[in-house]
Amino acid sequence: MASPQTSPHMSPPVPPDIVFLVQVHANPAQFARTAASLLLVPGSALVVHVDARVDQTPFLAATEAMSGVVFVRDRVHVHWGSFSQVEATLASVTCALSAFGEAERFCLVSGDTYPARRPAEIAEFFTAHPERNYINCVRVPNSELNKSLSRISHVNLEHDGRTGRFLRLHGLINRYLARPWRGAFAGRVPYAGSTWWALNRQALTVILHTVDNERRFMRFYRNTCLPDEHFFQTVLANSSFEPSLAPALMYTAWNEGSPSPRTLDAAEVERLKAVGRAVDDAYGHHELLFARKFDDPPGELLALVESELW
C-alpha cells in the first residue's frame, strides 16, 4: 500500500520500540515541535503522512536534522469525514511495518499533538503494558457519545464534509438512502470511538488481514461517514483482541456542538494539570499521555506544558 521514503539522515541509531504515526496537513512549524518532542521518547521513531493536497517540502525541511523519521511516499488526498482518512492511516501503518518491522507499539497522533508526560515515562508506560491496545471504543449506537448507526448504515460521499452546502446534501442522503449493512459486516457488531490510538503490532496485523481479505466489508466501508472513528474499533472489537482494548491516551478539549476540538491554551493546560494523570468519561478510565491540539510555533505554551506536566 505504501513504501517508505528515506534519506541517510532519517535512519534511527537503533531499531525503535515505539513508532509514532503522525498525520499532518498544515502548520509545519508546529509539526517540527511535535516531531522533536515525540522523538524524545526513548526508543521512538516517526512515520509521517503529509496530506497529498499540500506540498510536503516544508515538512521534510522541518525534520531534516532529526534521525528516525520516515515520510510515507504514497500519500493520500485526505477529505474530512471520508474513507480517505482510513486510507492515510493504513498507508502509514504499512510504511511503519516496512521501515520499522521490529517495533512493538504504534501510536497514531496528529501533527499538533504534544506529550502530556515526561517522554521517559511514556516509554515506561508502554513497556509495562505490552498487551494493551489503547483505543476509544463503544458499541453503536451510543447516544451519550453521539455515535449513531447512520454513520455506517447511510451513504457518505468522498468530499470535505465541513462545508455547509455538503452538510445539507448529506442530510438528505441520510434521510432517504439508508442501506443494509449486516451482510457486509458478516456478523460483526459496529463499534465506534475516536481517531487517535496506540496499538501493538499484533493488533495491526489483524487490521491488515481484514483489509487484504475482507473485500465486501472493505467495499462497504468506503462509503461510510467518519470511518476513522469506527473502522478500527469495529475490526478490533469483533476479534480476539477485544479483551485487550482500553480507552485512548489522548487529551482533547471540545466545544459543545463543534465538529472539531478546540486549540489548547494556557488555561487548558492548567485544567489538564488539575485533572491529574487520568480522567474518567463515557469511554472509561483514560491514562493521559498526550494532548492535542496545539498551535504554538514560538513554543511558549509548550514550555508551560513541559514545566507543569512533565
N, C-alpha and C positions, 0 to 999 in steps of 0.2 A: 504493500500500500504506500509506503514512503521509505525513502532511503536517506541516511544522514548526510548532511553537508558538513564537512570538517575542513579544518586547516591546521597546520602543525601546532599553533599556539593553543588550540582548543582541547588537546588531549589531556585528561586528568593525570596527575602524578601517580595515583594508584587507582585500581578499579573501585568505583563508588559502591556504597551500600544503598544510598538513597538517591533517587533521581526525581528532580522537580520538573514536571511538565508544565511549562509556562505558556499560557495563551495571551497574546498581546496584539493590539491593533492601533495603539496610539501612545503618545507621550513617551518618547524614547528616553528622556532624562529621568523620569520616574522609574522606567524599566531598568535603567542602569543601576539605580539604588536598590531596587528589588533584587536584581540578579546578584549584586555584590553581597547583600545580606543573606540570601539563601546559600550562597557558596561558603559562608562562614560556618554552616552546619557541618561538623566533621563527617568526612566520607561521602560528600554530596557531589552531584553533577547536575547540569541543566540541559533539558531538551526544549527548544523554543520554537513555537509555531507562530509566525507572523502572518496575520490575515493577508491573503493574496490580493485583497483590494488596495493595499497600501504598499509603498516602497519599503523594502526591508533594510535598505542600506544604512539608515541611522541606527537601527537596532544591532546590526552587525558591528558598526563602529563603537556602539556603547559597551560591547563586551570584548573588544579586540584584545585588551590586555589581560583578560581573565582566562584561566585554564578550566577545563572540564565543562565547556559549553558547546553544544551541538545545535545547529538550526535545521529544522525539517526542510528538505529540499522540495518535496511535492506538496506545495502549500494549497490550502483550500480557500475559496471565496466564501467567507462566513456571513450569513444573514441571521440576524437575531431571531430566535424562536423556531428555527428550522433545523432539519437534519444535518445541515452543513456544520453545525456546532459539534455534533457527534462525530462527523467525519474528520474534523480537525483534531479532535481528541484521539480518535483511532489512529490517525496519521502520526501523532506524537507518540502514542504507545508503541506502534510498530517501529518507529525510528529509535525509541529508547531501548527496546529489546534487541535491536540490531547493534546499536552502539555500545550499550552497557548491559549485556545479557546476563551478567552475574549479579546484578543489583537485586535486592530483595524487596525494596519499598519504592513505590511510585506515587508521587503526590501531585495532583492536578491543582494548579493555582493560576491566578490571573497576574498580569504584569504590574498590577498596583497592589499586590499583597506585600506584607511585611511580617517577619517573625514577632510573635507576642510573648515569647520566652527566649531565654538565652539560647543561642544556637547549639551549644554543647548539650543542653538539657533536652532539646528536640531530638537529637541523635540518641540520647539515652532512653528517651520515651519509646522510640520505635524499636530499639534493641530489646527493651523489656516486654514488648507486646508484638512479637513477630507474626502471631497467628491472627491478629485482629485486622479487620477491614473497616475503615472509618468512612462512612457514607450515610448521609441522612436518608431515612427510608421508612415510609409508612404505606399501609395498604390503601389503594384507591377504590372508591372516593373517600376523601377526608375533608370535611367542610371546615374544620378548625384551621387547617393549613391551606385552604383553598386549592386542594388538589382534586379537580373534578375529572370524572371519567371522559368528558368530552375532549380532553387533551389527546386521548387515544382514539376514541370512537368517531371523531369528526375529522374531516379532511382539512389539512393545513397546506397552505401554498408556500413555495420557496420564495420568500420576499422578506424585506426588512419590516417586521410586523409592528414597529412602534409608530408608524405614520397613521394619522387619523383616518385617511381615506382607506387604508388597508384594514384597519380595525373594524370599520363599518362593513366592508366586504366580508371580512372573516366572521363577523356576527351573523350575516345572512347565511353563510356556508354552515356555520354551527347549528343554525335553526333548522335547515332543510336537508342537509346532506350527511346525516349520521350513517355509519357503515358497520356491518358486523365485524367484530374483532376476535371473537373467541376461536374461530377456526385457525386464523393466522397465529394466535398465541399458543395453540396446541396444548391446552390445559394449564398454561401459565396464568397466574393471578397478577394483575397490574399493581405495581408499586411506584412510588414517586418520592422525591426529596428535593435536593438542591444540587447545583452543578459541581461543586468542589469536593474532592475526596482524596483519600490516602489508602491505596490498595497494595496488597502484596503480589508478588509475581504469579503465584498460583491462581489468584482471582483473575488477573489479567488473561491468563491462559484460557480460562473458562469463557471469558468475554470474546476473545478472538476465535475460539472454536465455534461459538454461536454465529459470529459474523461470517465465517467461512462455510458453514454447513447448514444454517437455517435460512434458506433462500426466501421462503414465503414470509417468514417472520420479518426478515430484513426489508423485503419489498413493501410490506405493510407499514413498517416504521418510517419509511422515507416521507410519508405524508401525515405524520403526527405533529402535534403542537408542543413546543418546548421539550423536545425529546431528550435534551441534555439533562433534564431534571427527572426523567423516569426510565430511559433506556437501560442504563447501567444498573439501576435499582431493580428493575423487573428481571433482568438476566440473573443477577446475583441472588435475589431473594427467592427465586424459584430453582436454586441449585443447592448442592451440598454445602455451599459456603454461607447459607442463610444464618446458621448459628454464630458465625464469626463476625457478623455485621454489628457495628457500633456507631453512634452519632458522629458526625463530621467534626473536624478540629478547627474550623474557621469561624471567627467572629465577624459578623456582618450586621450593620445597623440599617433599618428600613423606616421610611416614612409610610404611614398608612395609605394604601391605595396606589402607591407608586410601583411601576414595573421594574425599577432599578434601585439598588441600595444607595444610601447617601454617602457622600465623601466624608471620611472621618476628620475630625478637628481635635483641638486640644481638650475640649470638654468631653468628647467621646473617649479620648484616651484615659481621662480621669474616671469616666464611668467604667471603662474596661478594667482599670486598676481596682475599682471598688467592688466589682463582682467577683474578683479573685481569679483563680486559675481554672475555674469551671463554671458552667451555667446549666440550669435545667429548663427545658422547654418541651413543646409537644413531641419533639423527636426523642427526648430522653436526656441523659446526663452527658454533656459535652466537656471534654477537656479542651482548653483553648490554647492552641499552639501558634496560630496565625490570625491575622486580621486584614480586612480589606473594606473599602477601597481607599487608598491614599493618593493624594496629588500634591506632592511636596518635593519638587526638584531641588530647592535650596537645602533641604534636609533638616530644618529646624524642628518640625513636628516629629520627624523620625528620630531625631536625637532625644526628644522627650520620651518617645516610646522606649528607647534603649535605657534611659535613666530611670524610668518609672516601672517598666515591666520586665526588664532583663535582670 
